[in-house]
Amino acid sequence: MEQPDKMILLAARDDGLLITIDGVSHLKEMSVERYFELARQCQEAGLLLMRRQNRGRSSKSDNAQS
């Protein structure tokens, strides 16, 4: 039997990240440097995802025109 996915919530705070997994909260304290590094990594991942989605839309429209 397949187990359901866990419900995960991330909340940015001024002292770190509040991570809640299935209703259980954990605070991950971070230095300013680590916080900004995490933000940079999230931004890079978001940009890569956006590029992939745009490429997918572009190739679908190219196929429809052929």
PDB file as gemmi writes it, atoms N, CA and C in Angstrom:
CRYST1    1.000    1.000    1.000  90.00  90.00  90.00 P 1                      
ATOM      1  N   MET A   1       0.843  -1.188   0.000  1.00  0.00           N  
ATOM      2  CA  MET A   1       0.000   0.000   0.000  1.00  0.00           C  
ATOM      3  C   MET A   1       0.886   1.249   0.000  1.00  0.00           C  
ATOM      4  N   GLU A   2       0.574   2.187  -0.866  1.00  0.00           N  
ATOM      5  CA  GLU A   2       1.367   3.403  -1.006  1.00  0.00           C  
ATOM      6  C   GLU A   2       1.047   4.394   0.102  1.00  0.00           C  
ATOM      7  N   GLN A   3       2.104   4.953   0.716  1.00  0.00           N  
ATOM      8  CA  GLN A   3       1.894   5.938   1.776  1.00  0.00           C  
ATOM      9  C   GLN A   3       1.654   7.313   1.160  1.00  0.00           C  
ATOM     10  N   PRO A   4       0.772   8.108   1.774  1.00  0.00           N  
ATOM     11  CA  PRO A   4       0.515   9.452   1.246  1.00  0.00           C  
ATOM     12  C   PRO A   4       1.725  10.358   1.453  1.00  0.00           C  
ATOM     13  N   ASP A   5       1.839  11.369   0.582  1.00  0.00           N  
ATOM     14  CA  ASP A   5       2.912  12.345   0.730  1.00  0.00           C  
ATOM     15  C   ASP A   5       2.737  13.117   2.027  1.00  0.00           C  
ATOM     16  N   LYS A   6       3.847  13.539   2.591  1.00  0.00           N  
ATOM     17  CA  LYS A   6       3.801  14.352   3.800  1.00  0.00           C  
ATOM     18  C   LYS A   6       3.456  15.790   3.425  1.00  0.00           C  
ATOM     19  N   MET A   7       2.766  16.476   4.317  1.00  0.00           N  
ATOM     20  CA  MET A   7       2.461  17.889   4.142  1.00  0.00           C  
ATOM     21  C   MET A   7       3.614  18.674   4.731  1.00  0.00           C  
ATOM     22  N   ILE A   8       4.293  19.474   3.906  1.00  0.00           N  
ATOM     23  CA  ILE A   8       5.457  20.239   4.353  1.00  0.00           C  
ATOM     24  C   ILE A   8       5.204  21.714   4.089  1.00  0.00           C  
ATOM     25  N   LEU A   9       5.489  22.542   5.099  1.00  0.00           N  
ATOM     26  CA  LEU A   9       5.345  23.989   4.995  1.00  0.00           C  
ATOM     27  C   LEU A   9       6.653  24.635   5.425  1.00  0.00           C  
ATOM     28  N   LEU A  10       7.158  25.552   4.616  1.00  0.00           N  
ATOM     29  CA  LEU A  10       8.354  26.323   4.964  1.00  0.00           C  
ATOM     30  C   LEU A  10       7.939  27.766   5.150  1.00  0.00           C  
ATOM     31  N   ALA A  11       8.356  28.360   6.252  1.00  0.00           N  
ATOM     32  CA  ALA A  11       8.050  29.769   6.517  1.00  0.00           C  
ATOM     33  C   ALA A  11       9.354  30.488   6.837  1.00  0.00           C  
ATOM     34  N   ALA A  12       9.652  31.523   6.049  1.00  0.00           N  
ATOM     35  CA  ALA A  12      10.863  32.316   6.285  1.00  0.00           C  
ATOM     36  C   ALA A  12      10.636  33.212   7.497  1.00  0.00           C  
ATOM     37  N   ARG A  13      11.604  33.205   8.402  1.00  0.00           N  
ATOM     38  CA  ARG A  13      11.551  34.066   9.588  1.00  0.00           C  
ATOM     39  C   ARG A  13      12.854  34.838   9.669  1.00  0.00           C  
ATOM     40  N   ASP A  14      12.898  35.834  10.535  1.00  0.00           N  
ATOM     41  CA  ASP A  14      14.126  36.622  10.638  1.00  0.00           C  
ATOM     42  C   ASP A  14      15.244  35.899  11.387  1.00  0.00           C  
ATOM     43  N   ASP A  15      14.949  34.746  11.973  1.00  0.00           N  
ATOM     44  CA  ASP A  15      15.981  33.984  12.668  1.00  0.00           C  
ATOM     45  C   ASP A  15      16.245  32.621  12.037  1.00  0.00           C  
ATOM     46  N   GLY A  16      15.631  32.361  10.899  1.00  0.00           N  
ATOM     47  CA  GLY A  16      15.837  31.089  10.212  1.00  0.00           C  
ATOM     48  C   GLY A  16      14.571  30.638   9.515  1.00  0.00           C  
ATOM     49  N   LEU A  17      14.463  29.344   9.299  1.00  0.00           N  
ATOM     50  CA  LEU A  17      13.287  28.774   8.644  1.00  0.00           C  
ATOM     51  C   LEU A  17      12.464  27.985   9.649  1.00  0.00           C  
ATOM     52  N   LEU A  18      11.159  28.184   9.601  1.00  0.00           N  
ATOM     53  CA  LEU A  18      10.243  27.350  10.369  1.00  0.00           C  
ATOM     54  C   LEU A  18       9.764  26.279   9.401  1.00  0.00           C  
ATOM     55  N   ILE A  19      10.056  25.035   9.715  1.00  0.00           N  
ATOM     56  CA  ILE A  19       9.716  23.906   8.862  1.00  0.00           C  
ATOM     57  C   ILE A  19       8.677  23.074   9.591  1.00  0.00           C  
ATOM     58  N   THR A  20       7.516  22.920   8.983  1.00  0.00           N  
ATOM     59  CA  THR A  20       6.444  22.125   9.585  1.00  0.00           C  
ATOM     60  C   THR A  20       6.191  20.920   8.691  1.00  0.00           C  
ATOM     61  N   ILE A  21       6.293  19.731   9.280  1.00  0.00           N  
ATOM     62  CA  ILE A  21       6.063  18.485   8.561  1.00  0.00           C  
ATOM     63  C   ILE A  21       4.930  17.749   9.255  1.00  0.00           C  
ATOM     64  N   ASP A  22       3.825  17.589   8.552  1.00  0.00           N  
ATOM     65  CA  ASP A  22       2.642  16.924   9.106  1.00  0.00           C  
ATOM     66  C   ASP A  22       2.259  17.482  10.471  1.00  0.00           C  
ATOM     67  N   GLY A  23       2.299  18.806  10.605  1.00  0.00           N  
ATOM     68  CA  GLY A  23       1.868  19.470  11.827  1.00  0.00           C  
ATOM     69  C   GLY A  23       2.923  19.585  12.920  1.00  0.00           C  
ATOM     70  N   VAL A  24       4.103  19.014  12.714  1.00  0.00           N  
ATOM     71  CA  VAL A  24       5.183  19.099  13.704  1.00  0.00           C  
ATOM     72  C   VAL A  24       6.179  20.150  13.220  1.00  0.00           C  
ATOM     73  N   SER A  25       6.392  21.194  14.036  1.00  0.00           N  
ATOM     74  CA  SER A  25       7.238  22.317  13.634  1.00  0.00           C  
ATOM     75  C   SER A  25       8.654  22.197  14.166  1.00  0.00           C  
ATOM     76  N   HIS A  26       9.596  22.654  13.328  1.00  0.00           N  
ATOM     77  CA  HIS A  26      11.015  22.675  13.681  1.00  0.00           C  
ATOM     78  C   HIS A  26      11.565  24.020  13.226  1.00  0.00           C  
ATOM     79  N   LEU A  27      12.400  24.636  14.049  1.00  0.00           N  
ATOM     80  CA  LEU A  27      13.043  25.880  13.662  1.00  0.00           C  
ATOM     81  C   LEU A  27      14.485  25.574  13.296  1.00  0.00           C  
ATOM     82  N   LYS A  28      14.870  25.938  12.074  1.00  0.00           N  
ATOM     83  CA  LYS A  28      16.254  25.780  11.624  1.00  0.00           C  
ATOM     84  C   LYS A  28      16.884  27.161  11.659  1.00  0.00           C  
ATOM     85  N   GLU A  29      17.658  27.415  12.705  1.00  0.00           N  
ATOM     86  CA  GLU A  29      18.322  28.709  12.806  1.00  0.00           C  
ATOM     87  C   GLU A  29      19.430  28.787  11.770  1.00  0.00           C  
ATOM     88  N   MET A  30      19.640  29.991  11.220  1.00  0.00           N  
ATOM     89  CA  MET A  30      20.635  30.177  10.168  1.00  0.00           C  
ATOM     90  C   MET A  30      21.369  31.483  10.356  1.00  0.00           C  
ATOM     91  N   SER A  31      22.620  31.472   9.919  1.00  0.00           N  
ATOM     92  CA  SER A  31      23.368  32.728   9.862  1.00  0.00           C  
ATOM     93  C   SER A  31      22.846  33.531   8.665  1.00  0.00           C  
ATOM     94  N   VAL A  32      23.138  34.804   8.666  1.00  0.00           N  
ATOM     95  CA  VAL A  32      22.736  35.658   7.539  1.00  0.00           C  
ATOM     96  C   VAL A  32      23.326  35.130   6.238  1.00  0.00           C  
ATOM     97  N   GLU A  33      24.585  34.715   6.272  1.00  0.00           N  
ATOM     98  CA  GLU A  33      25.251  34.221   5.069  1.00  0.00           C  
ATOM     99  C   GLU A  33      24.559  32.975   4.520  1.00  0.00           C  
ATOM    100  N   ARG A  34      24.224  32.044   5.410  1.00  0.00           N  
ATOM    101  CA  ARG A  34      23.556  30.808   4.974  1.00  0.00           C  
ATOM    102  C   ARG A  34      22.165  31.102   4.436  1.00  0.00           C  
ATOM    103  N   TYR A  35      21.472  32.040   5.057  1.00  0.00           N  
ATOM    104  CA  TYR A  35      20.128  32.426   4.619  1.00  0.00           C  
ATOM    105  C   TYR A  35      20.171  32.959   3.187  1.00  0.00           C  
ATOM    106  N   PHE A  36      21.131  33.849   2.916  1.00  0.00           N  
ATOM    107  CA  PHE A  36      21.237  34.401   1.566  1.00  0.00           C  
ATOM    108  C   PHE A  36      21.705  33.359   0.563  1.00  0.00           C  
ATOM    109  N   GLU A  37      22.554  32.429   0.975  1.00  0.00           N  
ATOM    110  CA  GLU A  37      22.968  31.353   0.073  1.00  0.00           C  
ATOM    111  C   GLU A  37      21.771  30.474  -0.283  1.00  0.00           C  
ATOM    112  N   LEU A  38      20.945  30.154   0.698  1.00  0.00           N  
ATOM    113  CA  LEU A  38      19.741  29.369   0.431  1.00  0.00           C  
ATOM    114  C   LEU A  38      18.803  30.123  -0.509  1.00  0.00           C  
ATOM    115  N   ALA A  39      18.640  31.421  -0.291  1.00  0.00           N  
ATOM    116  CA  ALA A  39      17.790  32.235  -1.165  1.00  0.00           C  
ATOM    117  C   ALA A  39      18.318  32.226  -2.600  1.00  0.00           C  
ATOM    118  N   ARG A  40      19.637  32.316  -2.754  1.00  0.00           N  
ATOM    119  CA  ARG A  40      20.245  32.287  -4.091  1.00  0.00           C  
ATOM    120  C   ARG A  40      19.996  30.938  -4.766  1.00  0.00           C  
ATOM    121  N   GLN A  41      20.154  29.851  -4.017  1.00  0.00           N  
ATOM    122  CA  GLN A  41      19.932  28.518  -4.568  1.00  0.00           C  
ATOM    123  C   GLN A  41      18.471  28.327  -4.987  1.00  0.00           C  
ATOM    124  N   CYS A  42      17.544  28.842  -4.183  1.00  0.00           N  
ATOM    125  CA  CYS A  42      16.121  28.748  -4.522  1.00  0.00           C  
ATOM    126  C   CYS A  42      15.819  29.538  -5.793  1.00  0.00           C  
ATOM    127  N   GLN A  43      16.420  30.718  -5.908  1.00  0.00           N  
ATOM    128  CA  GLN A  43      16.209  31.542  -7.096  1.00  0.00           C  
ATOM    129  C   GLN A  43      16.756  30.837  -8.343  1.00  0.00           C  
ATOM    130  N   GLU A  44      17.941  30.253  -8.255  1.00  0.00           N  
ATOM    131  CA  GLU A  44      18.511  29.531  -9.394  1.00  0.00           C  
ATOM    132  C   GLU A  44      17.626  28.351  -9.799  1.00  0.00           C  
ATOM    133  N   ALA A  45      17.137  27.608  -8.821  1.00  0.00           N  
ATOM    134  CA  ALA A  45      16.264  26.465  -9.123  1.00  0.00           C  
ATOM    135  C   ALA A  45      14.973  26.934  -9.781  1.00  0.00           C  
ATOM    136  N   GLY A  46      14.413  28.034  -9.295  1.00  0.00           N  
ATOM    137  CA  GLY A  46      13.203  28.585  -9.897  1.00  0.00           C  
ATOM    138  C   GLY A  46      13.417  29.026 -11.328  1.00  0.00           C  
ATOM    139  N   LEU A  47      14.560  29.661 -11.602  1.00  0.00           N  
ATOM    140  CA  LEU A  47      14.870  30.090 -12.969  1.00  0.00           C  
ATOM    141  C   LEU A  47      15.040  28.902 -13.903  1.00  0.00           C  
ATOM    142  N   LEU A  48      15.700  27.835 -13.433  1.00  0.00           N  
ATOM    143  CA  LEU A  48      15.849  26.634 -14.255  1.00  0.00           C  
ATOM    144  C   LEU A  48      14.495  26.006 -14.565  1.00  0.00           C  
ATOM    145  N   LEU A  49      13.629  25.947 -13.574  1.00  0.00           N  
ATOM    146  CA  LEU A  49      12.293  25.393 -13.776  1.00  0.00           C  
ATOM    147  C   LEU A  49      11.517  26.224 -14.792  1.00  0.00           C  
ATOM    148  N   MET A  50      11.603  27.547 -14.680  1.00  0.00           N  
ATOM    149  CA  MET A  50      10.909  28.427 -15.617  1.00  0.00           C  
ATOM    150  C   MET A  50      11.427  28.216 -17.047  1.00  0.00           C  
ATOM    151  N   ARG A  51      12.741  28.081 -17.198  1.00  0.00           N  
ATOM    152  CA  ARG A  51      13.310  27.851 -18.538  1.00  0.00           C  
ATOM    153  C   ARG A  51      12.801  26.542 -19.128  1.00  0.00           C  
ATOM    154  N   ARG A  52      12.771  25.478 -18.297  1.00  0.00           N  
ATOM    155  CA  ARG A  52      12.271  24.185 -18.786  1.00  0.00           C  
ATOM    156  C   ARG A  52      10.813  24.286 -19.222  1.00  0.00           C  
ATOM    157  N   GLN A  53       9.999  24.963 -18.425  1.00  0.00           N  
ATOM    158  CA  GLN A  53       8.584  25.111 -18.777  1.00  0.00           C  
ATOM    159  C   GLN A  53       8.427  25.910 -20.060  1.00  0.00           C  
ATOM    160  N   ASN A  54       9.210  26.971 -20.200  1.00  0.00           N  
ATOM    161  CA  ASN A  54       9.132  27.780 -21.415  1.00  0.00           C  
ATOM    162  C   ASN A  54       9.581  26.986 -22.634  1.00  0.00           C  
ATOM    163  N   ARG A  55      10.619  26.165 -22.481  1.00  0.00           N  
ATOM    164  CA  ARG A  55      11.060  25.313 -23.589  1.00  0.00           C  
ATOM    165  C   ARG A  55       9.964  24.323 -23.972  1.00  0.00           C  
ATOM    166  N   GLY A  56       9.281  23.770 -22.977  1.00  0.00           N  
ATOM    167  CA  GLY A  56       8.195  22.824 -23.245  1.00  0.00           C  
ATOM    168  C   GLY A  56       7.057  23.485 -23.994  1.00  0.00           C  
ATOM    169  N   ARG A  57       6.705  24.699 -23.599  1.00  0.00           N  
ATOM    170  CA  ARG A  57       5.640  25.434 -24.292  1.00  0.00           C  
ATOM    171  C   ARG A  57       6.068  25.778 -25.708  1.00  0.00           C  
ATOM    172  N   SER A  58       7.324  26.163 -25.853  1.00  0.00           N  
ATOM    173  CA  SER A  58       7.861  26.551 -27.164  1.00  0.00           C  
ATOM    174  C   SER A  58       7.842  25.363 -28.111  1.00  0.00           C  
ATOM    175  N   SER A  59       8.284  24.197 -27.645  1.00  0.00           N  
ATOM    176  CA  SER A  59       8.325  23.028 -28.535  1.00  0.00           C  
ATOM    177  C   SER A  59       6.917  22.535 -28.867  1.00  0.00           C  
ATOM    178  N   LYS A  60       5.962  22.683 -27.947  1.00  0.00           N  
ATOM    179  CA  LYS A  60       4.574  22.304 -28.243  1.00  0.00           C  
ATOM    180  C   LYS A  60       4.002  23.206 -29.320  1.00  0.00           C  
ATOM    181  N   SER A  61       4.283  24.509 -29.238  1.00  0.00           N  
ATOM    182  CA  SER A  61       3.754  25.426 -30.236  1.00  0.00           C  
ATOM    183  C   SER A  61       4.454  25.213 -31.574  1.00  0.00           C  
ATOM    184  N   ASP A  62       5.747  24.846 -31.563  1.00  0.00           N  
ATOM    185  CA  ASP A  62       6.461  24.546 -32.815  1.00  0.00           C  
ATOM    186  C   ASP A  62       5.862  23.302 -33.476  1.00  0.00           C  
ATOM    187  N   ASN A  63       5.520  22.308 -32.681  1.00  0.00           N  
ATOM    188  CA  ASN A  63       4.922  21.087 -33.225  1.00  0.00           C  
ATOM    189  C   ASN A  63       3.535  21.339 -33.779  1.00  0.00           C  
ATOM    190  N   ALA A  64       2.780  22.221 -33.152  1.00  0.00           N  
ATOM    191  CA  ALA A  64       1.423  22.533 -33.631  1.00  0.00           C  
ATOM    192  C   ALA A  64       1.454  23.273 -34.961  1.00  0.00           C  
ATOM    193  N   GLN A  65       2.517  24.061 -35.191  1.00  0.00           N  
ATOM    194  CA  GLN A  65       2.624  24.824 -36.425  1.00  0.00           C  
ATOM    195  C   GLN A  65       3.137  23.984 -37.571  1.00  0.00           C  
ATOM    196  N   SER A  66       3.769  22.839 -37.277  1.00  0.00           N  
ATOM    197  CA  SER A  66       4.351  21.990 -38.341  1.00  0.00           C  
ATOM    198  C   SER A  66       3.303  21.181 -39.032  1.00  0.00           C  
TER     199      SER A  66                                                      
END                                                                             
